[in-house]
Amino acid sequence: MPRTGRISQRETEPDPIFANQSVTKLINTVMRQGKKTIAQRHVYTALKLVKDKTGKDPLEVFEVAVRNVTPQMEVRSRRVGGAAYQVPAPIRGKRSLSLAMRWLVRGAKERSNKEYHTFSEKLAAELIDAANGEGAAFQRKITAHKMADANKAFAHFRW
């Protein structure tokens, strides 16, 4: 934290193939140990598989999937008088987008190895499911919204 002024948020450059910042963010989320070319290969192969399976524009399917998985509310822990309450709070745009990306990648990683052999196949299946309102990432969003709805009584503790 700087003592003076605010830190400006760096803009992510669009990816070389689709010229889209969201695809770059997905690549950066997939990336492990700084191996960006491997992450790019996984994501581009997954988007090619999405095009082959659905016959639609892969970028459009990706955008719909991200929109379906992006949460609007979450619960945050807040201590009041010695007790911790789960207080529902709205999510800012950048955090909601990063949560959606994380949930998509996590949902792809947790898919079984029996049906899918490569990570690209798993990611493509997760993107298709998320675009259709199914899959692990979409379930995480539903769970987060249910938790926020269940704890509406503590909304007055919002800071």
N, C-alpha and C positions, 0 to 999 in steps of 0.2 A: 504494500500500500504506500503510495507516495504521500508526502506531506502536503504538497501543493498540486492542485489541478487533478484532472481525471486522466486515466489511461485510455487512449483511443483504441478502439477495437480494430484489429487488422482485418482487411477484407481477404477472403480466400479467392484465389484465382480460379477461373472456370477450367474444367478439365479439357484436355486437348481434343477429344473425339466429339463429345456432345455439347461442349461449350456451356456447361451448366455448373453453378456453384454447389448445388445440392449433391450432385454426383461426386464432386471433389470431397465434400464432407463425408459422404459414405465411404469413399476410398480411404480417407484419413481415419475413419472409425474402424475399418477392416484391418488397416495396417498394424503390423506387430513388429517390434524391434527395428523400426525405421526402414523396413523393406517395402518401399512404395511401389516398385514395379510389380512385385508379386501381388500386392493388394489390387493394383490396377488390372492385372490379368484376371483375378478372381471376379471383380465387379463387372468388367466388360464381357467376360464369358457368361456371367449370370444374366446380364441384360440381353445378350444374344440368345440365350436359352429362353428368356421371357418372350422374345419376339417369335421364336420358333414354336413355342407352346401355345401362345395366345393369338398370334397373328396380328397383334396390335403394335402400335409404336411403343418400344420399351420405355422411353422417357415418360410417356403419358401414363403407363402402368405404374412406373416408379413414383411419379408425382401423386397419383391417386393413393398408392400404398402409404406414402409418407403422410398424406393428409388424413387418411383413416386411422393411422397409429398415433398421430400427434395429440397429446393430452392437453386439456384446458385447465384442469384442476388437479391439485395434489395435496397430500396432508404433510404438514411439517410439525415437528415436535416443538412444543413450547412449554417451558416450566413456569408454573404459576403456583405460588404458595406451597412449594415442596412436592407438588404433583406434576407429572408430565402429561400434557394433553396433545392429542393429534388434532391440529387445527387445520381446517381446509383453507387453501390459499390458491389464487389464480397463478398460472405460470406465464412468465414472460416469453416472448417469441423465440429468442435464441436458445433458451433452456429447453423449451418444449421440442424444438427441432432436434437438439442434441439427444434428448431422451428418446425420441422416435427412432433416430439412427441407431442408438445403442440397443434399443429393444429389438429392432430388425436384425442386427448382427447377432445378438444373443439368441434370438429365436432360431436363426439359421444354424448356429453352432450346436444347439441342443437337439436338433433333429436327429432321428435314428440313422445309423450307418447301414441298416439293412436295405432301406429303400433308395437312399442317395449315396453315391460314392465319393463325390468331391464336394468341397465347400461351395463351389460355384453353383452346383445343382441344388444344394440346400438353400443358398441365398435366393436363387431364382424361384424356388418353390415358396419360400417365405414371402417374397415380394408379391407373387401371384395371389397367395392366400390373404395377405394384408389388403391388397386391392379389392378382393372380394369380401372383406369384412370377416376374415377367419384368421387362424394361425395364432402362434404364441404371442407375438408382439401386439396383436389386436386384443388378445385376452388381458395382457398387462395393462393396456389403456383402460379397458372396462373395469378391471380390478381397482385401479387408481381412482376412477370416478366413483365407484361404489364406496370406497373408503371415505372419500371426501363427502359423499352424500350421507353416509352413516354418521359422520362426525359433525354434521351441520350445527348441532347444539352448541359446539365450542367455537363457532365462527366469531363470537363476540370477543374472543381472546386474540384475534388477529392483530398484529402490530403494524 
